[in-house]
Amino acid sequence: MNLLQTGLSELYKEIEILGDPLTDISDNIDFERIRPILSDLFSNDTENGRRTNYD
């Protein structure tokens, strides 16, 4: 784990303690239902050096 990952990990812990509702977003939104709607907006052009899409 590098310094950035360590810092982000600590920051996420602090956010969870404060009760940020975005930390539980996947529990509140059914992403599988909206995935087909959004899939046409993104393309995974990894052959040209691009990163894959994140949910």
PyMOL Python script that loads the backbone (N, CA, C, O; Angstrom):
from pymol import cmd

cmd.read_pdbstr("""\
ATOM      1  N   MET A   1       0.853  -1.169   0.000  1.00  0.00           N
ATOM      2  CA  MET A   1       0.000   0.000   0.000  1.00  0.00           C
ATOM      3  C   MET A   1       0.901   1.235   0.000  1.00  0.00           C
ATOM      4  O   MET A   1       1.833   1.334   0.799  1.00  0.00           O
ATOM      5  N   ASN A   2       0.616   2.171  -0.899  1.00  0.00           N
ATOM      6  CA  ASN A   2       1.440   3.369  -0.965  1.00  0.00           C
ATOM      7  C   ASN A   2       0.861   4.486  -0.098  1.00  0.00           C
ATOM      8  O   ASN A   2      -0.189   4.319   0.523  1.00  0.00           O
ATOM      9  N   LEU A   3       1.546   5.611  -0.062  1.00  0.00           N
ATOM     10  CA  LEU A   3       1.148   6.730   0.792  1.00  0.00           C
ATOM     11  C   LEU A   3      -0.232   7.264   0.422  1.00  0.00           C
ATOM     12  O   LEU A   3      -1.030   7.581   1.305  1.00  0.00           O
ATOM     13  N   LEU A   4      -0.520   7.365  -0.874  1.00  0.00           N
ATOM     14  CA  LEU A   4      -1.828   7.861  -1.309  1.00  0.00           C
ATOM     15  C   LEU A   4      -2.943   6.932  -0.856  1.00  0.00           C
ATOM     16  O   LEU A   4      -3.965   7.389  -0.343  1.00  0.00           O
ATOM     17  N   GLN A   5      -2.756   5.641  -1.040  1.00  0.00           N
ATOM     18  CA  GLN A   5      -3.770   4.673  -0.620  1.00  0.00           C
ATOM     19  C   GLN A   5      -3.991   4.718   0.889  1.00  0.00           C
ATOM     20  O   GLN A   5      -5.124   4.604   1.358  1.00  0.00           O
ATOM     21  N   THR A   6      -2.921   4.883   1.638  1.00  0.00           N
ATOM     22  CA  THR A   6      -3.033   4.963   3.093  1.00  0.00           C
ATOM     23  C   THR A   6      -3.826   6.198   3.482  1.00  0.00           C
ATOM     24  O   THR A   6      -4.706   6.128   4.340  1.00  0.00           O
ATOM     25  N   GLY A   7      -3.518   7.337   2.854  1.00  0.00           N
ATOM     26  CA  GLY A   7      -4.225   8.574   3.151  1.00  0.00           C
ATOM     27  C   GLY A   7      -5.694   8.490   2.792  1.00  0.00           C
ATOM     28  O   GLY A   7      -6.544   8.956   3.550  1.00  0.00           O
ATOM     29  N   LEU A   8      -6.004   7.905   1.650  1.00  0.00           N
ATOM     30  CA  LEU A   8      -7.397   7.758   1.240  1.00  0.00           C
ATOM     31  C   LEU A   8      -8.147   6.826   2.169  1.00  0.00           C
ATOM     32  O   LEU A   8      -9.310   7.065   2.492  1.00  0.00           O
ATOM     33  N   SER A   9      -7.490   5.774   2.594  1.00  0.00           N
ATOM     34  CA  SER A   9      -8.113   4.830   3.510  1.00  0.00           C
ATOM     35  C   SER A   9      -8.494   5.527   4.811  1.00  0.00           C
ATOM     36  O   SER A   9      -9.592   5.321   5.329  1.00  0.00           O
ATOM     37  N   GLU A  10      -7.604   6.341   5.333  1.00  0.00           N
ATOM     38  CA  GLU A  10      -7.889   7.081   6.563  1.00  0.00           C
ATOM     39  C   GLU A  10      -9.008   8.091   6.348  1.00  0.00           C
ATOM     40  O   GLU A  10      -9.856   8.273   7.222  1.00  0.00           O
ATOM     41  N   LEU A  11      -9.017   8.742   5.203  1.00  0.00           N
ATOM     42  CA  LEU A  11     -10.061   9.716   4.895  1.00  0.00           C
ATOM     43  C   LEU A  11     -11.425   9.042   4.813  1.00  0.00           C
ATOM     44  O   LEU A  11     -12.408   9.568   5.336  1.00  0.00           O
ATOM     45  N   TYR A  12     -11.494   7.885   4.164  1.00  0.00           N
ATOM     46  CA  TYR A  12     -12.756   7.149   4.070  1.00  0.00           C
ATOM     47  C   TYR A  12     -13.252   6.724   5.449  1.00  0.00           C
ATOM     48  O   TYR A  12     -14.457   6.741   5.700  1.00  0.00           O
ATOM     49  N   LYS A  13     -12.347   6.344   6.340  1.00  0.00           N
ATOM     50  CA  LYS A  13     -12.738   5.974   7.695  1.00  0.00           C
ATOM     51  C   LYS A  13     -13.373   7.170   8.406  1.00  0.00           C
ATOM     52  O   LYS A  13     -14.388   7.032   9.088  1.00  0.00           O
ATOM     53  N   GLU A  14     -12.763   8.343   8.237  1.00  0.00           N
ATOM     54  CA  GLU A  14     -13.307   9.548   8.860  1.00  0.00           C
ATOM     55  C   GLU A  14     -14.693   9.879   8.305  1.00  0.00           C
ATOM     56  O   GLU A  14     -15.589  10.261   9.058  1.00  0.00           O
ATOM     57  N   ILE A  15     -14.869   9.736   7.002  1.00  0.00           N
ATOM     58  CA  ILE A  15     -16.161  10.014   6.379  1.00  0.00           C
ATOM     59  C   ILE A  15     -17.220   9.060   6.918  1.00  0.00           C
ATOM     60  O   ILE A  15     -18.340   9.480   7.208  1.00  0.00           O
ATOM     61  N   GLU A  16     -16.878   7.789   7.053  1.00  0.00           N
ATOM     62  CA  GLU A  16     -17.835   6.811   7.576  1.00  0.00           C
ATOM     63  C   GLU A  16     -18.237   7.151   9.007  1.00  0.00           C
ATOM     64  O   GLU A  16     -19.406   7.015   9.369  1.00  0.00           O
ATOM     65  N   ILE A  17     -17.287   7.590   9.819  1.00  0.00           N
ATOM     66  CA  ILE A  17     -17.588   7.957  11.206  1.00  0.00           C
ATOM     67  C   ILE A  17     -18.552   9.141  11.246  1.00  0.00           C
ATOM     68  O   ILE A  17     -19.436   9.197  12.101  1.00  0.00           O
ATOM     69  N   LEU A  18     -18.380  10.088  10.319  1.00  0.00           N
ATOM     70  CA  LEU A  18     -19.252  11.260  10.280  1.00  0.00           C
ATOM     71  C   LEU A  18     -20.649  10.927   9.757  1.00  0.00           C
ATOM     72  O   LEU A  18     -21.582  11.714   9.923  1.00  0.00           O
ATOM     73  N   GLY A  19     -20.790   9.774   9.132  1.00  0.00           N
ATOM     74  CA  GLY A  19     -22.105   9.339   8.663  1.00  0.00           C
ATOM     75  C   GLY A  19     -22.489   9.872   7.296  1.00  0.00           C
ATOM     76  O   GLY A  19     -23.657  10.186   7.069  1.00  0.00           O
ATOM     77  N   ASP A  20     -21.548   9.982   6.390  1.00  0.00           N
ATOM     78  CA  ASP A  20     -21.835  10.436   5.038  1.00  0.00           C
ATOM     79  C   ASP A  20     -22.733   9.415   4.338  1.00  0.00           C
ATOM     80  O   ASP A  20     -22.349   8.252   4.220  1.00  0.00           O
ATOM     81  N   PRO A  21     -23.924   9.819   3.868  1.00  0.00           N
ATOM     82  CA  PRO A  21     -24.834   8.865   3.229  1.00  0.00           C
ATOM     83  C   PRO A  21     -24.281   8.283   1.932  1.00  0.00           C
ATOM     84  O   PRO A  21     -24.754   7.237   1.488  1.00  0.00           O
ATOM     85  N   LEU A  22     -23.306   8.921   1.320  1.00  0.00           N
ATOM     86  CA  LEU A  22     -22.752   8.388   0.072  1.00  0.00           C
ATOM     87  C   LEU A  22     -21.939   7.115   0.292  1.00  0.00           C
ATOM     88  O   LEU A  22     -21.707   6.362  -0.653  1.00  0.00           O
ATOM     89  N   THR A  23     -21.506   6.866   1.524  1.00  0.00           N
ATOM     90  CA  THR A  23     -20.760   5.632   1.777  1.00  0.00           C
ATOM     91  C   THR A  23     -21.649   4.403   1.646  1.00  0.00           C
ATOM     92  O   THR A  23     -21.151   3.296   1.440  1.00  0.00           O
ATOM     93  N   ASP A  24     -22.966   4.589   1.764  1.00  0.00           N
ATOM     94  CA  ASP A  24     -23.908   3.476   1.650  1.00  0.00           C
ATOM     95  C   ASP A  24     -24.727   3.542   0.362  1.00  0.00           C
ATOM     96  O   ASP A  24     -25.800   2.944   0.275  1.00  0.00           O
ATOM     97  N   ILE A  25     -24.231   4.256  -0.621  1.00  0.00           N
ATOM     98  CA  ILE A  25     -25.026   4.493  -1.829  1.00  0.00           C
ATOM     99  C   ILE A  25     -25.390   3.192  -2.549  1.00  0.00           C
ATOM    100  O   ILE A  25     -26.493   3.070  -3.082  1.00  0.00           O
ATOM    101  N   SER A  26     -24.489   2.237  -2.570  1.00  0.00           N
ATOM    102  CA  SER A  26     -24.799   0.994  -3.293  1.00  0.00           C
ATOM    103  C   SER A  26     -25.899   0.192  -2.598  1.00  0.00           C
ATOM    104  O   SER A  26     -26.545  -0.651  -3.221  1.00  0.00           O
ATOM    105  N   ASP A  27     -26.111   0.453  -1.314  1.00  0.00           N
ATOM    106  CA  ASP A  27     -27.213  -0.204  -0.610  1.00  0.00           C
ATOM    107  C   ASP A  27     -28.554   0.453  -0.923  1.00  0.00           C
ATOM    108  O   ASP A  27     -29.608  -0.156  -0.733  1.00  0.00           O
ATOM    109  N   ASN A  28     -28.513   1.691  -1.400  1.00  0.00           N
ATOM    110  CA  ASN A  28     -29.735   2.460  -1.622  1.00  0.00           C
ATOM    111  C   ASN A  28     -30.145   2.569  -3.087  1.00  0.00           C
ATOM    112  O   ASN A  28     -31.288   2.911  -3.388  1.00  0.00           O
ATOM    113  N   ILE A  29     -29.224   2.283  -3.989  1.00  0.00           N
ATOM    114  CA  ILE A  29     -29.516   2.401  -5.422  1.00  0.00           C
ATOM    115  C   ILE A  29     -29.274   1.054  -6.092  1.00  0.00           C
ATOM    116  O   ILE A  29     -28.230   0.431  -5.896  1.00  0.00           O
ATOM    117  N   ASP A  30     -30.232   0.618  -6.871  1.00  0.00           N
ATOM    118  CA  ASP A  30     -30.089  -0.625  -7.624  1.00  0.00           C
ATOM    119  C   ASP A  30     -29.416  -0.298  -8.963  1.00  0.00           C
ATOM    120  O   ASP A  30     -30.085  -0.013  -9.956  1.00  0.00           O
ATOM    121  N   PHE A  31     -28.083  -0.345  -8.967  1.00  0.00           N
ATOM    122  CA  PHE A  31     -27.328   0.019 -10.159  1.00  0.00           C
ATOM    123  C   PHE A  31     -27.569  -0.936 -11.325  1.00  0.00           C
ATOM    124  O   PHE A  31     -27.442  -0.545 -12.485  1.00  0.00           O
ATOM    125  N   GLU A  32     -27.910  -2.168 -11.026  1.00  0.00           N
ATOM    126  CA  GLU A  32     -28.161  -3.131 -12.099  1.00  0.00           C
ATOM    127  C   GLU A  32     -29.371  -2.719 -12.929  1.00  0.00           C
ATOM    128  O   GLU A  32     -29.429  -3.028 -14.119  1.00  0.00           O
ATOM    129  N   ARG A  33     -30.326  -2.034 -12.335  1.00  0.00           N
ATOM    130  CA  ARG A  33     -31.508  -1.573 -13.069  1.00  0.00           C
ATOM    131  C   ARG A  33     -31.183  -0.453 -14.049  1.00  0.00           C
ATOM    132  O   ARG A  33     -31.792  -0.365 -15.115  1.00  0.00           O
ATOM    133  N   ILE A  34     -30.228   0.402 -13.697  1.00  0.00           N
ATOM    134  CA  ILE A  34     -29.921   1.538 -14.575  1.00  0.00           C
ATOM    135  C   ILE A  34     -28.735   1.273 -15.496  1.00  0.00           C
ATOM    136  O   ILE A  34     -28.457   2.066 -16.395  1.00  0.00           O
ATOM    137  N   ARG A  35     -28.036   0.162 -15.274  1.00  0.00           N
ATOM    138  CA  ARG A  35     -26.871  -0.157 -16.112  1.00  0.00           C
ATOM    139  C   ARG A  35     -27.212  -0.197 -17.604  1.00  0.00           C
ATOM    140  O   ARG A  35     -26.457   0.368 -18.395  1.00  0.00           O
ATOM    141  N   PRO A  36     -28.318  -0.839 -18.033  1.00  0.00           N
ATOM    142  CA  PRO A  36     -28.634  -0.861 -19.467  1.00  0.00           C
ATOM    143  C   PRO A  36     -28.882   0.536 -20.047  1.00  0.00           C
ATOM    144  O   PRO A  36     -28.553   0.797 -21.205  1.00  0.00           O
ATOM    145  N   ILE A  37     -29.451   1.414 -19.260  1.00  0.00           N
ATOM    146  CA  ILE A  37     -29.721   2.776 -19.726  1.00  0.00           C
ATOM    147  C   ILE A  37     -28.421   3.530 -19.952  1.00  0.00           C
ATOM    148  O   ILE A  37     -28.285   4.262 -20.933  1.00  0.00           O
ATOM    149  N   LEU A  38     -27.476   3.354 -19.056  1.00  0.00           N
ATOM    150  CA  LEU A  38     -26.218   4.101 -19.119  1.00  0.00           C
ATOM    151  C   LEU A  38     -25.162   3.448 -20.004  1.00  0.00           C
ATOM    152  O   LEU A  38     -24.193   4.105 -20.383  1.00  0.00           O
ATOM    153  N   SER A  39     -25.324   2.181 -20.339  1.00  0.00           N
ATOM    154  CA  SER A  39     -24.280   1.459 -21.069  1.00  0.00           C
ATOM    155  C   SER A  39     -23.972   2.063 -22.431  1.00  0.00           C
ATOM    156  O   SER A  39     -22.836   1.967 -22.896  1.00  0.00           O
ATOM    157  N   ASP A  40     -24.947   2.680 -23.083  1.00  0.00           N
ATOM    158  CA  ASP A  40     -24.695   3.293 -24.387  1.00  0.00           C
ATOM    159  C   ASP A  40     -23.890   4.577 -24.288  1.00  0.00           C
ATOM    160  O   ASP A  40     -23.381   5.060 -25.300  1.00  0.00           O
ATOM    161  N   LEU A  41     -23.763   5.136 -23.102  1.00  0.00           N
ATOM    162  CA  LEU A  41     -23.041   6.400 -22.926  1.00  0.00           C
ATOM    163  C   LEU A  41     -21.541   6.204 -22.792  1.00  0.00           C
ATOM    164  O   LEU A  41     -20.778   7.158 -22.947  1.00  0.00           O
ATOM    165  N   PHE A  42     -21.105   4.978 -22.504  1.00  0.00           N
ATOM    166  CA  PHE A  42     -19.704   4.722 -22.253  1.00  0.00           C
ATOM    167  C   PHE A  42     -19.192   3.606 -23.150  1.00  0.00           C
ATOM    168  O   PHE A  42     -19.922   2.682 -23.509  1.00  0.00           O
ATOM    169  N   SER A  43     -17.919   3.720 -23.501  1.00  0.00           N
ATOM    170  CA  SER A  43     -17.278   2.638 -24.242  1.00  0.00           C
ATOM    171  C   SER A  43     -15.944   2.336 -23.590  1.00  0.00           C
ATOM    172  O   SER A  43     -15.214   3.244 -23.194  1.00  0.00           O
ATOM    173  N   ASN A  44     -15.635   1.069 -23.482  1.00  0.00           N
ATOM    174  CA  ASN A  44     -14.355   0.643 -22.926  1.00  0.00           C
ATOM    175  C   ASN A  44     -13.364   0.497 -24.061  1.00  0.00           C
ATOM    176  O   ASN A  44     -13.255  -0.561 -24.681  1.00  0.00           O
ATOM    177  N   ASP A  45     -12.648   1.566 -24.320  1.00  0.00           N
ATOM    178  CA  ASP A  45     -11.679   1.576 -25.411  1.00  0.00           C
ATOM    179  C   ASP A  45     -10.292   1.239 -24.873  1.00  0.00           C
ATOM    180  O   ASP A  45      -9.348   2.011 -25.040  1.00  0.00           O
ATOM    181  N   THR A  46     -10.178   0.088 -24.233  1.00  0.00           N
ATOM    182  CA  THR A  46      -8.917  -0.285 -23.609  1.00  0.00           C
ATOM    183  C   THR A  46      -7.832  -0.625 -24.630  1.00  0.00           C
ATOM    184  O   THR A  46      -6.647  -0.594 -24.300  1.00  0.00           O
ATOM    185  N   GLU A  47      -8.218  -0.947 -25.855  1.00  0.00           N
ATOM    186  CA  GLU A  47      -7.215  -1.259 -26.875  1.00  0.00           C
ATOM    187  C   GLU A  47      -6.359  -0.036 -27.198  1.00  0.00           C
ATOM    188  O   GLU A  47      -5.212  -0.182 -27.620  1.00  0.00           O
ATOM    189  N   ASN A  48      -6.895   1.153 -27.008  1.00  0.00           N
ATOM    190  CA  ASN A  48      -6.168   2.387 -27.294  1.00  0.00           C
ATOM    191  C   ASN A  48      -5.582   3.018 -26.038  1.00  0.00           C
ATOM    192  O   ASN A  48      -5.277   4.210 -26.020  1.00  0.00           O
ATOM    193  N   GLY A  49      -5.425   2.211 -24.983  1.00  0.00           N
ATOM    194  CA  GLY A  49      -4.766   2.682 -23.777  1.00  0.00           C
ATOM    195  C   GLY A  49      -5.682   3.335 -22.765  1.00  0.00           C
ATOM    196  O   GLY A  49      -5.209   3.837 -21.745  1.00  0.00           O
ATOM    197  N   ARG A  50      -6.979   3.344 -23.018  1.00  0.00           N
ATOM    198  CA  ARG A  50      -7.888   3.940 -22.059  1.00  0.00           C
ATOM    199  C   ARG A  50      -8.183   2.971 -20.920  1.00  0.00           C
ATOM    200  O   ARG A  50      -8.087   1.754 -21.074  1.00  0.00           O
ATOM    201  N   ARG A  51      -8.545   3.543 -19.775  1.00  0.00           N
ATOM    202  CA  ARG A  51      -8.920   2.703 -18.638  1.00  0.00           C
ATOM    203  C   ARG A  51     -10.342   2.215 -18.811  1.00  0.00           C
ATOM    204  O   ARG A  51     -11.134   2.823 -19.531  1.00  0.00           O
ATOM    205  N   THR A  52     -10.663   1.115 -18.148  1.00  0.00           N
ATOM    206  CA  THR A  52     -12.023   0.599 -18.183  1.00  0.00           C
ATOM    207  C   THR A  52     -12.931   1.500 -17.349  1.00  0.00           C
ATOM    208  O   THR A  52     -12.471   2.200 -16.447  1.00  0.00           O
ATOM    209  N   ASN A  53     -14.219   1.474 -17.660  1.00  0.00           N
ATOM    210  CA  ASN A  53     -15.183   2.289 -16.930  1.00  0.00           C
ATOM    211  C   ASN A  53     -15.430   1.707 -15.545  1.00  0.00           C
ATOM    212  O   ASN A  53     -15.343   0.500 -15.320  1.00  0.00           O
ATOM    213  N   TYR A  54     -15.740   2.608 -14.635  1.00  0.00           N
ATOM    214  CA  TYR A  54     -16.138   2.212 -13.284  1.00  0.00           C
ATOM    215  C   TYR A  54     -17.614   2.459 -13.117  1.00  0.00           C
ATOM    216  O   TYR A  54     -18.174   3.377 -13.717  1.00  0.00           O
ATOM    217  N   ASP A  55     -18.243   1.640 -12.301  1.00  0.00           N
ATOM    218  CA  ASP A  55     -19.664   1.847 -11.998  1.00  0.00           C
ATOM    219  C   ASP A  55     -19.854   3.159 -11.261  1.00  0.00           C
ATOM    220  O   ASP A  55     -20.980   3.516 -10.916  1.00  0.00           O
TER     221      ASP A  55
END
""", "prot")
cmd.dss("prot")
cmd.show_as("cartoon", "prot")
cmd.util.cbc("prot")
cmd.orient("prot")
